[in-house]
Each structure stands twice: as structure tokens, then as C-alpha cells.
Amino acid sequence: MPKKKSIKGSANEFKAEADKILAFLTASAGLGDEHVSWCHDLAIIRLYRAFESLMLDTLVGALNNDTSTLSTKTGFSFPKHLTYDTCACALMPLPPPCWPA
């Protein structure tokens, strides 16, 4: 049976990553203006990545806890528990056919 995704664990990972980013910004306080700006740019990108991962993990965890809504909407019957990759695939839309490969 696939291991269920822990939403609480994902939230703790996000908080730990946010704390590391804050520590990084605090350590960059003595740099020049341009370097501080670059540090903030990097912090925003890293925080965005961590938040995106948190949201995907949360949605996968919610879907894996109850697949009935997905089954109702798609008309297919899904097993009680799905793998992380299956849930992520079900949640991520495919790109439009006009997008280059």
C-alpha cells in the first residue's frame, strides 16, 4: 500500500525552510544595497518554491485521504489510496496542445 502524504509534516518542512530563509536574510544585513536586493530576490524565489511544494503536498494529502470527489467528477473509480505521483498527476493540468514540446 502506498505511503500517505503527511500534511502536518509538509507544513513543518515549509516552516523550517521559511526559518532558514529568514536566517539567510538576517545574515545578509551588512551587505551593500545591491547585494541585499539580490538576497531578497533569492529569498522570494526560494519561499515561492517552498510554498508551491507545500500546496501540492497539501492537495495530494487531501486527495489521497478521500478520492470520492475525484471519482465523482471524472466518472472513474479510484482506489482508496493513490501514490503521490498519481495524485500529483491528477491535480496538475496538462499544457494546451498549442504549447511547444
trRosetta pair geometry for C-beta under 8 A, 3 or more apart (Angstrom, degrees):
i j d omega theta_ij theta_ji phi_ij phi_ji
1 81 6.1 55 -172 69 98 142
2 64 7.9 -108 99 -144 123 128
2 81 5.5 -164 56 135 98 110
2 82 6.7 -23 49 132 154 21
2 83 4.4 -150 -116 -91 150 64
2 84 7.3 -169 178 -17 128 67
4 61 7.1 78 171 -133 88 76
4 64 5.6 164 -137 130 83 134
4 65 7.4 73 -153 -75 127 71
4 81 6.4 -86 -80 -141 90 124
5 9 7.9 -134 174 57 61 114
5 10 6.9 25 166 -39 102 125
5 57 5.7 -157 171 -163 134 80
5 60 5.1 51 21 107 160 108
5 61 4.3 -114 89 -80 104 83
5 64 6.0 120 22 28 96 150
5 84 5.8 104 -63 -100 117 101
5 87 7.7 -112 -5 57 135 156
6 9 3.4 60 96 10 122 115
6 10 6.5 169 96 -14 66 80
6 61 7.0 -4 144 -110 4 132
7 10 5.6 -52 -150 36 34 113
7 11 6.4 36 150 -20 65 103
7 57 6.8 154 -114 132 56 92
7 58 5.4 71 -134 -118 103 66
7 61 4.1 -179 -61 108 94 167
7 62 7.4 63 -78 -48 136 73
8 11 5.6 -52 -149 35 33 112
8 12 6.5 33 151 -18 64 104
9 12 5.6 -54 -149 36 33 111
9 13 6.4 36 151 -20 65 104
10 13 5.5 -50 -148 35 33 114
10 14 6.5 36 152 -21 64 103
10 53 7.5 -153 -158 132 105 85
10 54 5.5 141 154 -130 105 64
10 57 3.7 176 -120 117 154 146
10 58 6.4 -151 93 -57 146 69
10 61 7.1 -139 6 -30 139 138
11 14 5.6 -51 -149 34 33 113
11 15 6.5 33 152 -18 64 104
11 54 6.7 80 -94 -145 49 113
11 58 7.9 68 -61 -80 88 106
12 15 5.7 -52 -147 36 33 111
12 16 6.3 35 153 -20 65 105
13 16 5.7 -54 -148 36 31 112
13 17 6.4 30 153 -18 65 106
13 50 7.9 -156 127 -156 85 99
13 53 7.9 -77 110 115 125 124
13 54 7.6 -174 79 -88 95 88
14 17 5.8 -56 -148 38 31 110
14 18 6.2 31 153 -19 66 107
14 50 5.4 133 -133 160 73 104
14 51 6.9 80 -144 -92 122 48
14 53 7.4 -180 -86 82 94 96
14 54 4.2 27 -76 -80 139 132
15 18 5.6 -53 -145 37 31 112
15 19 6.3 34 153 -21 64 105
16 19 5.7 -53 -149 35 31 113
16 20 6.6 33 151 -20 63 103
17 20 5.6 -51 -150 34 34 112
17 21 6.5 35 151 -20 65 104
17 46 7.3 -150 171 155 108 100
17 47 7.7 156 127 -109 104 55
17 50 4.2 -174 109 -121 148 145
18 21 5.6 -52 -148 35 33 113
18 22 6.4 35 152 -19 65 105
18 47 6.4 64 -109 -122 78 97
18 50 6.6 -170 -56 109 73 154
19 22 5.6 -52 -147 36 32 112
19 23 6.4 34 153 -19 64 104
20 23 5.7 -53 -149 36 32 112
20 24 6.4 38 150 -23 64 104
21 24 5.5 -51 -151 32 33 116
21 25 6.6 30 152 -16 65 103
21 43 5.0 118 -174 -145 107 90
21 46 5.5 178 -100 96 121 125
21 47 5.6 111 -172 -66 177 93
21 50 7.7 -125 -30 1 136 149
22 25 5.8 -53 -148 37 33 109
22 26 6.3 35 152 -21 65 106
23 26 5.6 -52 -145 36 32 114
23 27 6.4 32 155 -19 64 106
24 27 5.9 -58 -151 36 28 109
24 28 6.6 22 153 -18 63 110
24 39 7.0 -167 140 -167 96 106
24 42 7.9 -92 136 102 141 116
24 43 6.5 179 87 -91 119 102
25 28 5.7 -60 -148 36 33 110
25 29 7.7 67 150 -56 58 76
25 39 6.1 141 -113 143 66 116
25 40 6.9 65 -121 -90 113 65
25 43 5.4 24 -66 -83 112 154
26 29 6.2 -16 -173 -31 40 112
28 31 5.1 -30 -176 5 78 125
28 35 7.0 -147 -169 132 109 96
28 36 5.9 148 138 -113 109 67
28 39 4.1 141 156 -124 172 171
29 36 7.5 48 -125 -111 28 117
31 35 3.8 -100 161 94 130 125
31 36 5.1 166 81 -55 104 76
31 39 6.9 126 47 -19 150 135
32 35 5.0 85 57 16 76 104
32 36 6.9 -141 96 -8 35 91
33 36 5.7 -57 -145 36 28 111
33 37 6.3 32 155 -22 64 105
34 37 5.6 -53 -153 33 32 115
34 38 6.6 32 150 -18 64 103
35 38 5.5 -49 -149 35 37 112
35 39 6.4 41 150 -21 65 102
36 39 5.5 -51 -150 34 34 115
36 40 6.5 35 151 -19 65 102
37 40 5.7 -53 -151 35 32 110
37 41 6.5 37 149 -21 64 103
38 41 5.4 -49 -149 33 35 115
38 42 6.4 34 153 -17 65 104
39 42 5.8 -54 -149 38 32 110
39 43 6.2 34 151 -22 65 107
40 43 5.4 -52 -144 36 34 115
40 44 6.4 37 155 -22 65 102
41 44 5.9 -54 -152 32 29 111
41 45 6.6 25 153 -15 63 106
42 45 5.8 -57 -150 38 33 110
42 46 6.2 27 156 -15 68 109
43 46 5.9 -57 -143 41 30 107
43 47 6.0 27 158 -17 66 110
44 47 5.9 -57 -143 40 27 108
44 48 6.2 32 155 -23 63 107
45 48 5.7 -53 -148 34 29 114
45 49 6.5 29 153 -18 63 105
46 49 5.7 -52 -149 35 33 112
46 50 6.4 31 153 -17 65 106
47 50 5.6 -53 -146 38 33 111
47 51 6.1 34 154 -19 66 107
48 51 5.8 -57 -145 38 29 110
48 52 6.2 31 155 -21 65 106
49 52 5.7 -53 -146 35 29 112
49 53 6.4 29 154 -17 63 106
50 53 5.7 -55 -151 37 31 112
50 54 6.4 35 150 -22 64 105
51 54 5.4 -51 -148 34 34 115
51 55 6.4 33 154 -19 66 103
52 55 5.9 -53 -148 35 30 109
52 56 6.5 28 154 -15 64 106
53 56 5.9 -55 -146 38 31 109
53 57 6.2 30 156 -17 65 109
54 57 5.8 -59 -146 40 28 109
54 58 6.1 29 156 -21 65 109
55 58 5.6 -54 -145 36 30 112
55 59 6.3 26 158 -14 65 106
56 59 5.9 -57 -146 40 29 107
56 60 6.1 30 155 -18 65 109
56 88 6.3 32 -176 -119 113 99
56 91 7.1 153 -140 96 76 147
57 60 5.7 -54 -143 39 29 112
57 61 6.1 32 156 -21 64 107
58 61 5.7 -54 -147 37 28 112
58 62 6.3 26 155 -17 63 106
59 62 5.7 -53 -145 38 32 110
59 63 6.1 30 157 -17 66 108
59 87 7.6 167 117 157 78 109
59 91 5.3 106 130 -129 132 154
60 63 5.8 -57 -144 41 29 109
60 64 6.0 26 157 -18 65 112
60 84 5.7 37 179 -143 147 70
60 87 4.1 108 -140 116 83 136
60 88 5.8 -15 -88 -63 123 72
60 91 6.9 -101 -73 -9 70 147
61 64 5.8 -58 -141 40 26 109
61 65 6.4 29 157 -23 62 106
62 65 5.8 -55 -150 31 29 112
62 66 7.2 -37 170 38 62 90
63 66 7.4 -99 -153 65 24 56
63 67 6.5 52 173 -96 70 67
63 69 8.0 -103 -122 61 71 107
63 70 6.2 54 -150 -37 102 135
63 82 7.1 -37 125 44 102 128
63 87 4.8 150 85 -146 130 110
63 90 6.7 167 -178 83 156 130
63 91 6.7 -131 -33 -61 155 113
64 67 7.3 8 -126 -59 25 92
64 81 5.8 39 -170 -144 91 70
64 82 5.6 -125 -109 48 83 81
64 84 7.8 -29 -64 -90 142 52
64 87 5.5 -51 -56 -78 94 148
66 69 6.6 59 121 0 100 96
67 70 5.1 -57 -165 46 68 114
67 71 5.7 73 136 -28 85 103
67 78 4.2 -112 162 86 141 125
67 79 7.2 67 32 79 165 37
67 80 6.7 -169 19 -142 121 25
67 81 8.0 -158 -27 -81 125 21
67 82 6.5 112 -86 -21 133 113
68 71 5.5 -55 -145 38 33 114
68 72 6.2 35 156 -22 67 105
69 72 5.7 -53 -147 34 30 111
69 73 6.3 23 157 -14 65 109
70 73 6.0 -59 -143 41 29 107
70 74 6.0 4 167 1 67 116
70 78 5.9 9 94 0 116 149
70 90 6.2 18 -145 169 141 143
71 74 6.6 -69 -136 49 22 93
71 75 7.8 172 175 -6 53 2
71 76 6.3 -108 -134 85 65 53
71 77 5.5 37 -142 -119 121 42
71 78 5.1 -133 -74 14 97 91
72 75 8.0 19 179 -67 21 40
78 82 6.4 -30 176 -63 120 118
79 82 6.5 139 65 -72 92 68
82 86 4.2 -118 176 88 111 126
82 87 5.0 137 96 -54 123 86
82 90 7.5 9 143 -3 167 138
83 86 4.6 96 55 5 81 103
83 87 7.1 -150 91 -3 42 86
84 87 5.9 -61 -152 39 30 109
84 88 6.2 27 154 -18 67 109
85 88 5.7 -54 -142 38 31 111
85 89 6.2 33 156 -21 64 107
86 89 5.8 -55 -148 36 29 112
86 90 6.4 28 153 -19 63 107
87 90 5.7 -57 -149 36 31 111
87 91 6.3 22 155 -15 65 111
88 91 5.8 -63 -148 41 30 108
88 92 6.0 16 161 -13 69 113
89 92 6.3 -60 -134 40 26 101
95 99 4.2 -51 152 33 127 153
96 99 5.5 116 66 -18 72 97
